[in-house]
Amino acid sequence: MEKENTNTNKNFLKGTLILTLSSIVVKVIGSLNWIFLSRVLGGEGIGLYQMGFPIYLMAITVSSAGIPVAISIITSEKLANKDYRGAKRVFNVSLRLLFISGLIFSSALLFGAGFLTENHFIRDARAYYSIIALAPAVFFVTFLASFRGYLQGWQIMTPTAWSEVVEQIMRVITMLIFADMFLPYGLAYAAGGASMGAGVGAFCALLVLCWFYARLKKRMQKEIEAQDDSAPVEAAMHIVKRLLALALPVSLSSLMLPVGANLDLLIVPQRLEVAGFEVRHATELFGYLTGMAVPLVNLATIFTAAMTISLVPAISESRTLNAYDAIRDKIRIAFRVALIITFPCFMGLFFLAEKVAALIYNAPLAASAIQSMSVGILFLGMHQISTGILQGLGHTGIPVINMIIACVTKIVLSWVLTALPDLGIKGAAMATVADFAVAAVLNMIFIYKYTGYKLSFGSILRPAVASSIMGAVIYGVLMVTGKMGAWSILFAMIASVLTYALALMATGGLSKEDLDNIPFVGRRLLALGQRFGLFKD
């Protein structure tokens, strides 16, 4: 049993690493894309291109967000009970459901674009072409959600990773080609051409997922044929109801993100003016927070976001088998690894804030907002992991309620703290961090209630001490190499990685078991450490 638990733990960590790597590749390609697209379209063209995206994101959120998680949960439950025929039926029902859903919302976007521009919901009528060009993408993104959810239910994360990478590559290539092709006809057509890339990328991602599904179908055909067919077939409507019951709370969680962003837009600039900042300065500070600090925090939590996806079916499988020791083991490893990753990211960003702001954004004054937000890496990572655990336990509604409570806390703190002249934008950053922290703590309370698991003091203390030592080293390196620009960041990062690894081992924060659980490179690192006299048996 212990060996089986070790294998399943390695599986979800392997899935996490695969999804993390794909997310990094997708973000790098996306960043390069903005550089090239801005050169083709210019500021005005980018504005027209962006006008269609809030509507598009809303459409795919309503039509499919939460469905992959729901399919993943139900599929993993079926597979845990060796009900391969039932798992296939869940996929077939969800495929039909999302086909219809995608068709409805895609058509609504296509035929409703004129209404949105003519009635000035979209202020610039030229954005019409960008909106209609995004309509096919709504269908394909919605439809492929069933494939991703089903394959994730099998705890196979490679298809999701490859489909995301292919989708991004094809989206970028085609949007640049179409934008340049239609540019002679005017910016409106060029922006529409760029928007067409989303549909092409989603279609290519669907083809990738179909290929992986075909391979899986061949593999599981013998299992289905060997299964006793006398068992009753689950009604399609029952499957649909279960899917919606699990998916709707997740969809609401997705909707909370744009809601929170809009609340920031309404509250933060206004309260900065109350604090005594001029309108232009308030706008600038708001940009530092939402356009610079928040993206860096999100970038630093790519790993925990990927782990959330991988955790859901792993926890769901163990829950179905009533293997609560296995659940607690997975939770322990997830939080332990998350803390080992997020603590140094927080500390590194805190000390390198000014250098990073100057190098990446050419805005060293953004350092204050970035430093204030850096601790948010810890709490956002904990929130992501705890949300995935609760979803895997089948309690998809609890994280939504906790997010609403946290959002209310953020509104109150933003209103009060941002208006204080001594805090200003730091107050808004602190409110955002509190948002993450409240949601994470509330999730942890419910995890303890349902599983009996709670974080040990040692699992927090060891990476905290190791990252503090690392922070001191970063500070020292910056003092010595402060005028060397990007080189000082590079030297600080090299020194910090080595320091953190040694400090973590010295404090017992990185054990032989931890390395053994890491897929691909864990055993190699363990062998290397043992060669230098570390991790002795």
C-alpha positions as CSV (number, residue, x, y, z in Angstrom):
1,M,0.0,0.0,0.0
2,E,2.9,2.4,0.9
3,K,4.5,1.7,-2.4
4,E,1.2,2.3,-4.3
5,N,0.8,5.7,-2.4
6,T,4.4,6.6,-3.4
7,N,3.6,5.9,-7.1
8,T,0.4,7.9,-7.0
9,N,2.3,10.8,-5.3
10,K,4.9,10.7,-8.0
11,N,2.2,10.7,-10.7
12,F,0.6,13.9,-9.5
13,L,4.0,15.6,-9.0
14,K,5.0,14.4,-12.5
15,G,1.8,15.9,-13.9
16,T,2.5,19.1,-12.0
17,L,6.0,19.4,-13.5
18,I,4.7,18.8,-17.0
19,L,2.0,21.4,-16.7
20,T,4.5,23.9,-15.1
21,L,6.9,23.5,-18.0
22,S,4.1,24.0,-20.6
23,S,2.8,27.1,-18.7
24,I,6.3,28.6,-18.8
25,V,6.6,28.0,-22.5
26,V,3.1,29.4,-23.1
27,K,3.9,32.6,-21.2
28,V,7.3,33.1,-22.9
29,I,5.7,32.8,-26.3
30,G,2.8,35.1,-25.3
31,S,5.3,37.7,-24.1
32,L,7.2,37.6,-27.4
33,N,3.9,37.8,-29.2
34,W,3.0,41.1,-27.6
35,I,6.3,42.6,-28.8
36,F,5.7,41.6,-32.4
37,L,2.0,42.3,-32.5
38,S,2.5,45.8,-31.0
39,R,4.9,46.6,-33.9
40,V,2.3,45.4,-36.5
41,L,-0.8,47.0,-35.0
42,G,0.5,49.9,-32.9
43,G,-1.3,51.2,-29.8
44,E,-4.6,51.9,-31.5
45,G,-4.7,48.5,-33.2
46,I,-3.9,46.8,-29.9
47,G,-6.7,48.7,-28.3
48,L,-9.2,47.4,-30.9
49,Y,-7.9,43.9,-30.5
50,Q,-8.3,44.1,-26.7
51,M,-11.8,45.4,-26.8
52,G,-13.2,42.1,-27.9
53,F,-11.4,40.0,-25.3
54,P,-13.5,40.8,-22.2
55,I,-16.6,39.6,-24.0
56,Y,-14.8,36.5,-25.3
57,L,-13.4,35.6,-21.9
58,M,-16.9,36.0,-20.4
59,A,-18.4,33.7,-23.0
60,I,-15.9,30.9,-22.5
61,T,-16.1,31.3,-18.7
62,V,-19.9,30.9,-18.8
63,S,-19.9,28.1,-21.4
64,S,-17.1,25.9,-20.2
65,A,-15.2,27.1,-17.1
66,G,-15.4,24.5,-14.4
67,I,-16.4,21.7,-16.7
68,P,-12.9,20.2,-17.1
69,V,-12.6,20.1,-13.3
70,A,-16.0,18.4,-13.0
71,I,-15.3,15.9,-15.7
72,S,-11.9,15.2,-14.1
73,I,-13.5,14.5,-10.7
74,I,-16.2,12.2,-12.0
75,T,-13.9,10.3,-14.4
76,S,-11.4,9.7,-11.6
77,E,-14.2,8.4,-9.4
78,K,-15.3,5.9,-12.2
79,L,-11.7,4.8,-12.8
80,A,-11.1,4.2,-9.1
81,N,-14.0,1.8,-9.1
82,K,-12.7,0.2,-12.4
83,D,-15.9,1.4,-14.1
84,Y,-14.2,2.1,-17.5
85,R,-17.6,2.0,-19.4
86,G,-19.0,4.5,-17.0
87,A,-16.0,6.8,-17.5
88,K,-16.4,6.7,-21.2
89,R,-20.1,7.5,-20.9
90,V,-19.3,10.5,-18.8
91,F,-17.0,11.7,-21.5
92,N,-19.6,11.1,-24.3
93,V,-22.3,13.0,-22.4
94,S,-20.0,15.9,-21.6
95,L,-18.9,16.0,-25.2
96,R,-22.5,16.5,-26.4
97,L,-23.2,19.0,-23.6
98,L,-20.2,21.2,-24.5
99,F,-20.8,20.9,-28.2
100,I,-24.3,22.4,-27.7
101,S,-23.0,24.9,-25.2
102,G,-20.1,26.0,-27.4
103,L,-22.4,26.4,-30.4
104,I,-24.9,28.5,-28.5
105,F,-22.3,30.9,-27.0
106,S,-20.3,31.1,-30.2
107,S,-23.4,32.0,-32.2
108,A,-24.4,34.5,-29.5
109,L,-21.0,36.3,-29.9
110,L,-21.2,36.2,-33.7
111,F,-24.7,37.5,-34.0
112,G,-24.6,39.8,-31.0
113,A,-21.5,41.7,-32.0
114,G,-23.5,44.2,-34.0
115,F,-25.8,44.8,-31.0
116,L,-22.8,45.4,-28.6
117,T,-21.2,48.0,-31.0
118,E,-24.4,49.7,-32.2
119,N,-25.6,50.2,-28.6
120,H,-22.2,51.5,-27.5
121,F,-21.6,48.7,-25.0
122,I,-18.3,48.5,-26.9
123,R,-17.4,52.2,-27.4
124,D,-15.5,51.9,-30.6
125,A,-17.6,50.3,-33.4
126,R,-14.4,49.3,-35.2
127,A,-14.0,46.5,-32.6
128,Y,-16.9,44.7,-34.4
129,Y,-14.5,42.7,-36.5
130,S,-12.4,41.6,-33.5
131,I,-15.5,40.3,-31.8
132,I,-16.9,38.2,-34.7
133,A,-13.4,36.8,-35.3
134,L,-13.4,35.4,-31.8
135,A,-16.7,33.6,-32.2
136,P,-15.2,30.4,-33.6
137,A,-12.7,30.3,-30.8
138,V,-15.5,30.2,-28.2
139,F,-16.9,27.0,-29.8
140,F,-13.5,25.2,-30.1
141,V,-12.3,26.2,-26.6
142,T,-15.6,25.0,-25.1
143,F,-15.6,21.8,-27.0
144,L,-12.0,20.8,-26.2
145,A,-12.7,21.3,-22.5
146,S,-14.4,17.9,-22.4
147,F,-11.2,16.2,-23.8
148,R,-8.9,18.0,-21.3
149,G,-11.2,17.1,-18.4
150,Y,-11.5,13.5,-19.4
151,L,-7.7,13.0,-19.9
152,Q,-7.0,14.8,-16.7
153,G,-9.4,12.4,-15.0
154,W,-7.0,9.6,-16.1
155,Q,-4.3,11.6,-14.4
156,I,-2.6,12.1,-17.8
157,M,-1.4,15.7,-18.0
158,T,0.8,15.5,-21.1
159,P,-2.2,16.0,-23.5
160,T,-3.2,19.2,-21.7
161,A,0.4,20.4,-21.7
162,W,1.0,19.7,-25.4
163,S,-2.4,21.2,-26.4
164,E,-1.7,24.4,-24.6
165,V,1.7,24.8,-26.2
166,V,0.4,24.0,-29.7
167,E,-2.5,26.3,-29.1
168,Q,-0.3,29.2,-28.2
169,I,2.2,28.6,-31.0
170,M,-0.5,28.4,-33.7
171,R,-2.4,31.3,-32.2
172,V,0.7,33.6,-32.3
173,I,1.8,32.6,-35.8
174,T,-1.7,33.0,-37.4
175,M,-2.6,36.2,-35.5
176,L,0.7,37.8,-36.8
177,I,0.1,36.6,-40.3
178,F,-3.6,37.7,-40.5
179,A,-2.9,41.0,-38.8
180,D,-0.2,41.8,-41.4
181,M,-2.4,40.5,-44.2
182,F,-5.4,42.6,-43.4
183,L,-3.4,45.8,-42.3
184,P,-3.7,47.4,-45.8
185,Y,-7.5,47.4,-45.4
186,G,-7.4,49.3,-42.1
187,L,-6.7,48.8,-38.4
188,A,-10.2,47.4,-37.7
189,Y,-9.6,44.6,-40.2
190,A,-6.1,44.0,-39.0
191,A,-7.3,43.7,-35.3
192,G,-10.0,41.3,-36.5
193,G,-7.3,39.3,-38.3
194,A,-5.3,39.1,-35.2
195,S,-8.3,37.9,-33.2
196,M,-8.7,35.0,-35.7
197,G,-5.6,33.5,-34.3
198,A,-7.5,32.4,-31.1
199,G,-9.8,30.2,-33.2
200,V,-7.0,28.6,-35.2
201,G,-5.0,27.9,-32.0
202,A,-8.0,26.3,-30.3
203,F,-8.8,24.2,-33.3
204,C,-5.2,22.9,-33.4
205,A,-5.3,22.2,-29.7
206,L,-8.4,20.2,-30.3
207,L,-6.7,18.1,-32.9
208,V,-3.8,17.4,-30.5
209,L,-6.3,16.3,-27.8
210,C,-8.2,14.1,-30.3
211,W,-4.9,12.3,-31.1
212,F,-4.2,11.6,-27.5
213,Y,-7.8,10.5,-26.9
214,A,-7.6,8.1,-29.8
215,R,-4.4,6.5,-28.3
216,L,-6.1,6.2,-24.9
217,K,-9.3,4.7,-26.5
218,K,-7.3,1.9,-28.1
219,R,-5.6,1.2,-24.7
220,M,-8.8,1.0,-22.7
221,Q,-10.9,-0.9,-25.3
222,K,-9.9,-4.2,-23.8
223,E,-10.8,-3.0,-20.3
224,I,-14.2,-2.0,-21.5
225,E,-14.8,-5.3,-23.2
226,A,-13.7,-7.3,-20.2
227,Q,-16.0,-5.3,-17.9
228,D,-19.3,-6.8,-16.8
229,D,-22.0,-5.2,-18.9
230,S,-24.9,-6.2,-16.7
231,A,-24.4,-3.1,-14.5
232,P,-27.1,-0.4,-15.0
233,V,-26.1,2.4,-17.3
234,E,-26.1,5.8,-15.6
235,A,-28.8,8.2,-17.1
236,A,-27.4,11.0,-19.2
237,M,-29.4,13.6,-17.3
238,H,-28.0,12.4,-14.0
239,I,-24.5,12.8,-15.4
240,V,-25.4,16.3,-16.7
241,K,-26.8,17.4,-13.3
242,R,-23.7,16.1,-11.5
243,L,-21.4,17.9,-14.0
244,L,-23.3,21.2,-13.5
245,A,-23.4,20.8,-9.7
246,L,-19.6,20.5,-9.6
247,A,-18.8,22.9,-12.5
248,L,-21.0,25.9,-11.5
249,P,-19.1,26.8,-8.3
250,V,-15.8,26.5,-10.2
251,S,-17.2,28.8,-12.9
252,L,-18.2,31.3,-10.2
253,S,-14.6,31.2,-8.9
254,S,-13.4,32.1,-12.4
255,L,-15.8,35.0,-12.6
256,M,-14.6,36.3,-9.2
257,L,-11.2,37.2,-10.9
258,P,-12.6,39.8,-13.3
259,V,-15.0,41.0,-10.6
260,G,-12.1,41.6,-8.3
261,A,-10.2,43.4,-11.0
262,N,-13.1,45.7,-11.7
263,L,-13.5,46.4,-8.0
264,D,-9.9,47.4,-7.9
265,L,-10.5,49.7,-10.9
266,L,-13.4,51.4,-9.0
267,I,-11.8,51.7,-5.6
268,V,-8.0,52.0,-5.8
269,P,-7.6,55.1,-8.0
270,Q,-10.4,56.9,-6.2
271,R,-8.9,56.2,-2.7
272,L,-5.4,57.2,-3.9
273,E,-6.9,60.6,-4.8
274,V,-8.4,60.8,-1.3
275,A,-4.9,60.1,0.1
276,G,-3.7,63.2,-1.7
277,F,-2.3,61.9,-5.0
278,E,-3.1,63.7,-8.3
279,V,-5.2,61.9,-10.9
280,R,-2.2,61.1,-13.1
281,H,-0.1,59.9,-10.2
282,A,-2.9,57.8,-8.9
283,T,-3.3,56.2,-12.4
284,E,0.4,55.5,-12.5
285,L,0.4,53.9,-9.1
286,F,-2.6,51.8,-10.0
287,G,-0.6,50.6,-13.1
288,Y,2.3,49.7,-10.9
289,L,0.1,47.4,-8.8
290,T,-2.2,45.8,-11.4
291,G,0.1,45.8,-14.4
292,M,3.4,45.1,-12.8
293,A,3.2,43.6,-9.3
294,V,0.2,41.3,-9.7
295,P,1.6,39.7,-13.0
296,L,4.9,38.9,-11.2
297,V,3.0,37.2,-8.3
298,N,1.0,35.2,-10.8
299,L,4.2,34.2,-12.6
300,A,5.7,33.0,-9.4
301,T,2.8,30.7,-8.7
302,I,2.8,28.9,-12.0
303,F,3.9,25.7,-10.2
304,T,1.1,25.8,-7.6
305,A,-1.5,26.6,-10.3
306,A,-0.3,23.5,-12.2
307,M,-0.3,21.4,-9.0
308,T,-4.0,22.3,-8.5
309,I,-5.0,20.8,-11.8
310,S,-3.0,17.6,-11.0
311,L,-4.2,17.3,-7.5
312,V,-8.0,17.3,-8.3
313,P,-8.2,13.8,-9.9
314,A,-5.5,12.4,-7.5
315,I,-7.5,13.4,-4.4
316,S,-10.8,12.4,-6.0
317,E,-9.5,8.9,-6.7
318,S,-8.4,8.4,-3.1
319,R,-11.7,9.8,-1.8
320,T,-13.6,7.3,-3.9
321,L,-11.6,4.5,-2.4
322,N,-12.0,5.9,1.1
323,A,-8.2,6.0,1.3
324,Y,-8.0,8.9,3.7
325,D,-4.4,8.1,4.7
326,A,-3.5,8.4,1.1
327,I,-5.4,11.7,0.9
328,R,-3.5,13.1,3.9
329,D,-0.3,11.9,2.4
330,K,-1.0,13.7,-0.9
331,I,-2.0,16.9,0.9
332,R,1.1,16.8,3.0
333,I,3.4,16.5,0.0
334,A,1.5,19.1,-1.9
335,F,1.8,21.7,0.8
336,R,5.4,20.8,1.6
337,V,6.5,21.2,-2.0
338,A,4.4,24.4,-2.4
339,L,6.1,26.0,0.6
340,I,9.5,24.9,-0.6
341,I,8.8,26.7,-3.9
342,T,6.9,29.8,-2.8
343,F,9.0,30.9,0.2
344,P,12.2,31.6,-1.9
345,C,10.1,33.1,-4.7
346,F,8.6,35.6,-2.1
347,M,11.9,36.4,-0.6
348,G,13.7,36.7,-3.9
349,L,11.0,39.1,-5.3
350,F,11.1,41.2,-2.1
351,F,14.8,41.8,-2.3
352,L,15.1,42.1,-6.1
353,A,11.9,44.2,-6.5
354,E,13.7,47.4,-7.5
355,K,16.1,45.7,-9.9
356,V,13.3,43.6,-11.5
357,A,11.0,46.7,-11.9
358,A,13.8,48.6,-13.6
359,L,15.0,45.7,-15.8
360,I,11.6,44.4,-17.0
361,Y,9.3,47.4,-16.8
362,N,11.8,50.3,-16.8
363,A,9.9,51.6,-13.8
364,P,12.0,51.4,-10.6
365,L,9.3,53.3,-8.7
366,A,7.1,50.2,-9.0
367,A,9.4,48.5,-6.4
368,S,7.2,49.6,-3.5
369,A,4.1,47.9,-4.9
370,I,6.1,44.8,-5.9
371,Q,7.6,44.4,-2.5
372,S,4.3,44.8,-0.7
373,M,2.7,42.2,-3.1
374,S,5.6,39.7,-2.9
375,V,4.3,37.9,0.3
376,G,1.2,37.3,-1.7
377,I,3.1,34.6,-3.5
378,L,2.9,32.5,-0.3
379,F,-0.8,33.0,0.3
380,L,-1.8,32.7,-3.4
381,G,0.1,29.4,-3.7
382,M,-1.6,28.1,-0.5
383,H,-5.0,29.2,-1.8
384,Q,-4.5,27.5,-5.1
385,I,-3.4,24.2,-3.5
386,S,-6.2,24.2,-0.9
387,T,-8.8,25.0,-3.6
388,G,-7.6,22.0,-5.7
389,I,-7.8,19.7,-2.6
390,L,-11.4,20.8,-1.7
391,Q,-12.4,20.3,-5.3
392,G,-10.9,16.8,-5.3
393,L,-12.8,16.1,-2.2
394,G,-16.0,17.0,-4.1
395,H,-16.6,20.3,-2.2
396,T,-16.3,22.7,-5.1
397,G,-18.7,25.2,-3.6
398,I,-16.7,25.9,-0.5
399,P,-13.7,27.7,-2.2
400,V,-16.2,30.0,-3.9
401,I,-17.9,31.0,-0.6
402,N,-14.4,31.6,0.9
403,M,-13.4,33.7,-2.1
404,I,-16.5,35.9,-1.6
405,I,-15.6,36.4,2.1
406,A,-12.0,37.2,1.2
407,C,-13.2,39.6,-1.5
408,V,-15.3,41.5,1.0
409,T,-12.3,41.7,3.3
410,K,-10.2,43.1,0.4
411,I,-12.8,45.7,-0.5
412,V,-13.0,47.0,3.1
413,L,-9.2,47.0,3.5
414,S,-8.6,48.6,0.1
415,W,-11.1,51.4,1.0
416,V,-9.4,52.1,4.3
417,L,-5.7,51.4,3.7
418,T,-5.3,52.9,0.2
419,A,-6.7,56.3,1.5
420,L,-3.9,56.5,4.1
421,P,-1.2,58.9,2.8
422,D,1.6,56.9,4.4
423,L,0.5,53.7,2.6
424,G,-1.2,54.7,-0.6
425,I,-0.6,51.9,-3.2
426,K,1.0,49.8,-0.5
427,G,-2.3,49.7,1.3
428,A,-4.0,48.4,-1.9
429,A,-1.3,45.7,-2.2
430,M,-1.7,44.7,1.4
431,A,-5.5,44.4,0.8
432,T,-4.8,42.1,-2.1
433,V,-2.4,40.0,0.0
434,A,-5.1,39.8,2.7
435,D,-7.6,38.6,0.1
436,F,-5.3,35.6,-0.7
437,A,-4.5,34.9,2.9
438,V,-8.2,34.9,4.1
439,A,-9.2,32.6,1.3
440,A,-6.3,30.2,2.0
441,V,-6.9,30.1,5.8
442,L,-10.6,29.5,5.4
443,N,-9.9,26.7,2.9
444,M,-7.4,25.1,5.3
445,I,-10.0,25.1,8.1
446,F,-12.4,23.1,5.8
447,I,-9.5,20.7,4.8
448,Y,-8.9,20.0,8.5
449,K,-12.6,19.4,9.0
450,Y,-12.9,16.9,6.2
451,T,-9.5,15.1,6.4
452,G,-8.0,15.9,9.8
453,Y,-4.9,17.4,8.1
454,K,-3.3,20.6,9.4
455,L,0.0,22.2,8.5
456,S,2.9,21.4,10.9
457,F,4.9,24.2,12.4
458,G,8.1,22.6,11.1
459,S,6.9,22.4,7.4
460,I,6.6,26.2,7.6
461,L,9.6,27.1,9.7
462,R,12.3,25.2,7.7
463,P,11.7,26.8,4.3
464,A,11.1,30.2,6.1
465,V,14.5,30.0,7.8
466,A,16.2,28.8,4.7
467,S,14.7,31.5,2.5
468,S,15.6,34.2,5.1
469,I,19.2,33.1,4.9
470,M,18.8,33.3,1.1
471,G,17.4,36.8,1.4
472,A,20.4,37.9,3.4
473,V,22.7,36.6,0.7
474,I,20.8,38.4,-2.0
475,Y,21.0,41.6,-0.1
476,G,24.8,41.1,0.3
477,V,25.3,40.4,-3.4
478,L,23.3,43.4,-4.4
479,M,25.4,45.6,-2.1
480,V,28.5,44.4,-3.8
481,T,27.2,44.3,-7.4
482,G,24.5,47.1,-7.2
483,K,25.7,49.1,-10.2
484,M,26.1,46.1,-12.6
485,G,22.5,46.2,-13.8
486,A,21.2,42.9,-15.1
487,W,24.4,41.1,-14.0
488,S,23.7,41.9,-10.4
489,I,20.3,40.1,-10.7
490,L,22.0,37.1,-12.4
491,F,24.7,36.9,-9.7
492,A,22.1,37.3,-6.9
493,M,19.9,34.5,-8.4
494,I,22.8,32.1,-8.7
495,A,23.9,32.7,-5.2
496,S,20.4,32.5,-3.9
497,V,19.6,29.1,-5.4
498,L,22.8,27.6,-4.0
499,T,22.3,29.2,-0.6
500,Y,18.7,28.2,-0.4
501,A,19.4,24.6,-1.4
502,L,22.2,24.2,1.2
503,A,20.2,26.0,3.9
504,L,17.1,23.9,3.3
505,M,19.2,20.7,3.6
506,A,20.9,22.0,6.7
507,T,17.6,22.8,8.4
508,G,16.1,19.4,7.4
509,G,13.6,21.1,5.0
510,L,14.7,18.9,2.1
511,S,14.8,15.2,2.9
512,K,15.7,12.0,1.0
513,E,12.0,11.3,0.7
514,D,11.3,14.7,-0.9
515,L,13.9,14.1,-3.6
516,D,12.8,10.6,-4.2
517,N,9.3,11.9,-4.8
518,I,10.4,14.3,-7.5
519,P,9.9,12.8,-11.0
520,F,12.6,12.9,-13.7
521,V,15.4,14.6,-11.7
522,G,14.8,13.6,-8.1
523,R,16.8,10.4,-8.0
524,R,19.7,12.0,-9.9
525,L,19.8,14.9,-7.4
526,L,19.7,12.4,-4.6
527,A,22.6,10.4,-6.0
528,L,24.6,13.6,-6.5
529,G,23.9,14.6,-2.9
530,Q,24.9,11.2,-1.6
531,R,28.2,11.4,-3.5
532,F,29.0,14.6,-1.5
533,G,28.1,12.9,1.8
534,L,24.5,14.2,2.0
535,F,21.3,12.2,2.6
536,K,23.0,9.2,4.1
537,D,20.9,6.1,4.7
